[in-house]
C-alpha cells in the first residue's frame, strides 16, 4: 500500500490533473489478493469460484444508480475513471479482494481498452 500512496503523491506533485490506473495480484502460500483502481478488470478462476472485478468508471457508477444512459454517451463514460492513483480525487486507494488459495487457479488482467476486443 505504501507504493500506491507514494505514487499518488508523486503524480499529484508533478502532473496537473493526471491519474493512473493500477491493478495486480499478490499470491501467498495461503491466499490470493486482487487489487485494482480505475478501468482495470481482473478475472480469477479457481476450481470452485470465478471472480471478475468491476471497473471504477463513471458508466458503472451510473448503472449502479440505475440512471438511464444515452447510447451515444456509453463510450465516453466507459473511459471516465472515478478511482485512480493521482488525479484530482482522493479516491486513490485500490479495491482489494482476498481469496483462500485452495488448488490451481487461472487469471487475467485486462486494461486500457482490451475489453473492447475480448469479452
N, C-alpha and C positions, 0 to 999 in steps of 0.2 A: 504494500500500500504506500510505503514511503516513496517509491519510484514514481507512482502516479501523482502524488502530492507535489513532488519536485518538478515533474514535467508540467503540471498545471501552472505552477509559479513561474517557470521559465517562459512558457508560451505567453502568459499574460504580460510579463515584463517586456518581452522582445517583439511581440507581434500584436498589431492592433486588431482586435475583434476576430482573432483567428482561433480555431479549435481543431482538435484531432480526435478521431475515434480510437478506441483501444479495445482489444479483446484477446483472450487467451485461455489456456487450460493449464492447471497445475496438477500434477499427478504425484501422489504419495503412495506408500505401500498400502494404506488403508482407504484412501479417499481420492476423489477426483473433484477439483474445484473448477468451475467455469466462471469467467468474469468478462463483462463487456460494458461499454458505454458508447453510444452512437448507433449508426446504422450498420452494425455488425450482427450477423446471425451465426449462432453456433449450434450444431446438432451433435448430440451424443447418443449412441445406440449401444445398449447393453443387452444381455440375454433376456432380461426381464422388463426393460423400460426403454423408451425413446423420448428424449427431451430436445426441444428446439426453443432457443431463446427468442424473445420478441424485440425487434429493433426499437431504439429510442428515437422515433421520428414523430413529427407533427401529425402525419397521417394516422399513426396508431393511437395517438392521444385523442384525436377527433373521433376515430372509430370507437374507442373505449367509451367516450362520452355520448355515443350514438347520435352524432351530428351528421347530417346529410352532406355529402361531399360531391361537388360537381365533377364530372368525368375529366374535364379539361384541367382540373386542379390536382389530380392524383399524382402526376409525375413530379411536380414541384414539391408537394407535401411529403412524398416518399423520400426526398433527399434533403428535407429540412430537419436537422438533428436537434433534439431537445436536451440531450445529455452528451457532454464531450469533455475532454481534457482541454483546459484553456477556454477560450470564448468569453462571452460577457455574462455567463451564468455561473452560479455556484454549484450547479448540478454536475460535478465532475467525478463523483465517487461512482465507480462501476457497480453494476448489479452483480451479485455473487450468488451462485447456487452450488451446493455441496451434494455429492453422491457418494455412497459407500462403494468401494471397489470390490466387486464380487464376480470375478471371472473376466473373460475377454470383453473388449469394447472397441467401438469404432467412432470416429468423429470427423467433423468437417467444420471449418471456419470460413464463412462467406463474408466478403466485404466489397465496398466500392462498386456496386452495380453487378456483382457476379450473379445475384439473384435474377437479374434481367435476362440472363442467358440460361440458367439452370434452375429447376424447381426442386 
